[in-house]
Amino acid sequence: MPKPEWLTNPWKQNPWFESVAVAQQRARKRLPEPVYAALVAGSERGQSMSDNEAAFRELGFAPHVAGQQAKRDQATTVLGQQISLPVIMSPTGVQAVHPEGEVAVARAAAARGTVIGLSNFASRSVEEVVAANPQTFFQMYWTGDRDVMVQRMERAHAAGAQALIATLDWSFSMGRDWGSPEIPEKVDLKTAVRMAPKVLRKPRWLASFARDLPDLTAPNLAAPGEGKGPTFFGAYYEWMTTPPPTWDDVRWMREQWAQLSGRPFMLKGVCRVDDALQAVDCGVDAISVSNHGGNNLDGTPAPIRVLPSVVDAVGDQVEVLLDGGIRRGSDVVKALALGARAVMIGRAYLWGLGANGQAGVENVLDILRGGIDSALLGLGLSSVHELTPEHLVIAPGFARELGVPRRS
Ligand SMILES: Cc1cc2nc3c(=O)[nH]c(=O)nc-3n(C[C@H](O)[C@H](O)[C@H](O)COP(=O)(O)O)c2cc1C
């Protein structure tokens, strides 16, 4: 029997949306409540999560009235990858919210000419994702022993990953003041019946999984020869019980990846100047100034506030990216004006994915591209490479400087 048009045509399922905020509203309406809450994430009282967005509101623009540029260019590179706009997909681990998950995000990123960062907690394999988008960066946490980590790097390299992202900012905080969603160990009949009252209220979401129920395993953490990989909880347990990394471990990880692949390495989660300098010393090629989207140690300032001090300290020794709180093209422009080479987005594309699958992620990227273009037009610039702090209005007391070595 042919599928009804509302299942096959994404724009019938969910028409074009005009902002990331609207995508979020649509995702909230469409997804079962625990699934939506898993994307909201955050930690403790949500101070960092809300500062990530609020900080962008403290930055304004100084536009021109005439003399603007008719052509404006957004193309750039990140870790050697040519991208058509200064935005890449930050790795996120909860994409079983959609049957195609990371593969839909990878296709959308490829269709719009940019990179996908793939989490080691992803629900789809690195091989499938690279097939959908050869511009894939593989992300790893510090989990398992060194042999296991090397195996995972080898697999990502063999699959064709173009760079490795090491995410090390995680402090295993447990609670949230707004309550955490239930994430089942696996979706079997018993779980389906128990969670039915919440899930059956969203029949369209359920229908999209008609053939395969969400599979909550981490295939990229499978041991060689093992099929599916551990469940999310199995993977989390391994991570929790791995002793935290030292700077020597960071150096080791970068060297292993460089030796086996010859490809670049990014350290994600830097928010202090001293750490940024240590990362440079370890030989990384890029850092992402980030507080894990406000999911790590609550109270960490928004990355956009600490970006100028980090950029100042590292200069052009490494590529500096930023992630956290990007919801519109003008946020991207503000981050670039304060020295980021490009940004990584998390929730913005997850809302697009939740709202409308691949088409929704493409919609989000189009919104960001449109917003970047408007800002460049207003500022009288012809390229994202011309942005400087002089293009911004910066509220007094905006910046934070963390871990700046004292001068004696
Ligand atoms: C639901 C969710 C899952 C995430 N999973 C990962 C992950 O597996 N690996 C990782 O490096 N970062 C992860 N992050 C952090 C993102 O990569 C990124 O740092 C953050 O989302 C940026 O903030 P934004 O959501 O405001 O754009 C996750 C974030 C969210 C919201």
Ligand as a Chemical Component Dictionary entry (heavy atoms), coordinates in Angstrom:
data_LIG
# 
_chem_comp.id                   LIG 
_chem_comp.type                 NON-POLYMER 
_chem_comp.pdbx_formal_charge   0 
_chem_comp.three_letter_code    LIG 
# 
loop_
_chem_comp_atom.comp_id 
_chem_comp_atom.atom_id 
_chem_comp_atom.alt_atom_id 
_chem_comp_atom.type_symbol 
_chem_comp_atom.charge 
_chem_comp_atom.model_Cartn_x 
_chem_comp_atom.model_Cartn_y 
_chem_comp_atom.model_Cartn_z 
_chem_comp_atom.pdbx_ordinal 
LIG C1  C1  C 0 21.016 16.395 23.746 1  
LIG C2  C2  C 0 22.470 16.711 23.635 2  
LIG C3  C3  C 0 23.407 15.685 23.497 3  
LIG C4  C4  C 0 24.766 15.991 23.389 4  
LIG N1  N1  N 0 25.666 14.973 23.201 5  
LIG C5  C5  C 0 26.976 15.271 23.008 6  
LIG C6  C6  C 0 27.906 14.252 22.689 7  
LIG O1  O1  O 0 27.571 13.078 22.596 8  
LIG N2  N2  N 0 29.194 14.631 22.489 9  
LIG C7  C7  C 0 29.620 15.933 22.579 10 
LIG O2  O2  O 0 30.797 16.220 22.357 11 
LIG N3  N3  N 0 28.756 16.909 22.875 12 
LIG C8  C8  C 0 27.438 16.616 23.076 13 
LIG N4  N4  N 0 26.558 17.622 23.311 14 
LIG C9  C9  C 0 27.036 19.019 23.322 15 
LIG C10 C10 C 0 27.018 19.607 21.912 16 
LIG O3  O3  O 0 27.992 19.033 21.081 17 
LIG C11 C11 C 0 27.271 21.115 21.935 18 
LIG O4  O4  O 0 28.426 21.371 22.678 19 
LIG C12 C12 C 0 26.096 21.905 22.529 20 
LIG O5  O5  O 0 24.861 21.327 22.179 21 
LIG C13 C13 C 0 26.157 23.339 22.032 22 
LIG O6  O6  O 0 25.169 24.098 22.606 23 
LIG P1  P1  P 0 23.761 24.409 21.883 24 
LIG O7  O7  O 0 22.933 23.175 22.046 25 
LIG O8  O8  O 0 23.239 25.572 22.635 26 
LIG O9  O9  O 0 24.065 24.712 20.429 27 
LIG C14 C14 C 0 25.193 17.339 23.435 28 
LIG C15 C15 C 0 24.247 18.361 23.571 29 
LIG C16 C16 C 0 22.903 18.060 23.672 30 
LIG C17 C17 C 0 21.912 19.183 23.803 31 
# 
loop_
_chem_comp_bond.comp_id 
_chem_comp_bond.atom_id_1 
_chem_comp_bond.atom_id_2 
_chem_comp_bond.value_order 
_chem_comp_bond.pdbx_ordinal 
LIG C1  C2  SING 1  
LIG C2  C3  SING 2  
LIG C2  C16 DOUB 3  
LIG C3  C4  DOUB 4  
LIG C4  N1  SING 5  
LIG C4  C14 SING 6  
LIG N1  C5  DOUB 7  
LIG C5  C6  SING 8  
LIG C5  C8  SING 9  
LIG C6  O1  DOUB 10 
LIG C6  N2  SING 11 
LIG N2  C7  SING 12 
LIG C7  O2  DOUB 13 
LIG C7  N3  SING 14 
LIG N3  C8  DOUB 15 
LIG C8  N4  SING 16 
LIG N4  C9  SING 17 
LIG N4  C14 SING 18 
LIG C9  C10 SING 19 
LIG C10 O3  SING 20 
LIG C10 C11 SING 21 
LIG C11 O4  SING 22 
LIG C11 C12 SING 23 
LIG C12 O5  SING 24 
LIG C12 C13 SING 25 
LIG C13 O6  SING 26 
LIG O6  P1  SING 27 
LIG P1  O7  DOUB 28 
LIG P1  O8  SING 29 
LIG P1  O9  SING 30 
LIG C14 C15 DOUB 31 
LIG C15 C16 SING 32 
LIG C16 C17 SING 33 
# 
